[in-house]
Amino acid sequence: MVLMALFFAPKVFSQEFTAGVKGGVNFFQTLNFSDTGTLPDADVGFHGGVFGQYNFSPVFFVRPEIEYSNITLHYELRRLDTSYKLDKISGAALFGAEIFNNFSIFAGPVYQHFLNKEYSAQVREPEIIINSWAVQFGAKYDITDWIGLSVKYDYTADSNKRQILSLRAENGNVYNYSSDDGRVNQIFCSVYFTIFNSSNKKAKRARSSGRGCYF
């Protein structure tokens, strides 16, 4: 509800409001099978979404974001290989500050809704355990008024739970593995495009109001 209010009520804020779209690639940073210490190989993930930004002052801003992301990890375990796929929609409320010309830093809480979280060789429950809450922090640079680059770290809180996964090998045998929870901490590299800027609309209105009729 808070994110929706931030997106659709820009008049609440007296300063500049911008909105746009974003997309890019993401890379995994963690997730191992604790009984083997196995770390995965990973495909490059992809993400895309929308953002808004309200500038409270020339320095401080709040930036809500909603984005979809996916990534696939590949494991070579004892007796079998498997892949872990994670798809999620995240809603973030990021608070930031411009520290010098066009360069800003930000951080904030994130709520995650998981669309898919499963191993390709998994044969039965339990469901993969992941905490729904995360935190993101990073930096962005506005190249122009309508395009910019950002990088952020997405850190999911530890659920403090371990799980036993039952995975089926190609020969049909089922093996149990002890694993950490299913969280995948990631680095997101994005390009964003501003498609609405309230300051541009104000400037157009000002130019229009300055025109007169002469006889």
Steps between C-alpha positions, in 0.01 A plus 500: 500500500784739582668430165174553312443830678850616411449414134157650451494805728779730376307815596563416865853626445574859413827427322597320181347162414640269231393155381631252249601148406817302569667174408830317497693197619556345842768271643479261796714539812415202723315170555684177566427145604641500850571127519729514195606866499400504134469841339305527175568624152237752396336634189479877479158600630276772363270755661261776401252730666378850573607772742394834637711762673391787724763765571428659838788745455796552267673216692256246649248272323285189539493253212238220494573217255305195385692247293498142375823301507617146426819299531600134459783328690660170396643252752729201453434296814608157607307246289296756303473842333211737557391857425332746734268760346381808686241744362364782713324835504649752741360824639761737645482833683846651452619817674795688359708810466690668217858527626637686200386606156260233363650223719283360782503222757192323640379219726170360626279202586359258243205260505532196272224288343640176355350371176729200469761348734588140424772255412470317169561161665285559807251216555300601808444753772601687710457823310813709456532738798579867431440808712260743330691806623821639355699822490656674200774762487691649212576801285372664183622753248275719285672524161233740371154608613350185344760221527721367779693203640468330838657215694358353821551208735192295587542326837229262622477455876605160633202283598722314754354176369667197342328263263542147370446476125406173328643501148471233232805394297488393134512132607174550693650486847399768752763661723462740792713813531527753779476857375487856625173680440420592141597866508717632218678827565560686174661800337269690259644713218233714332428760238201722577297734281296791635171532313333760725653802671280750682759778468475478119121539518536801729749657260259452207213655697721793594592562137136476396383744767768746399359536152269794437268629228605809316286713268 
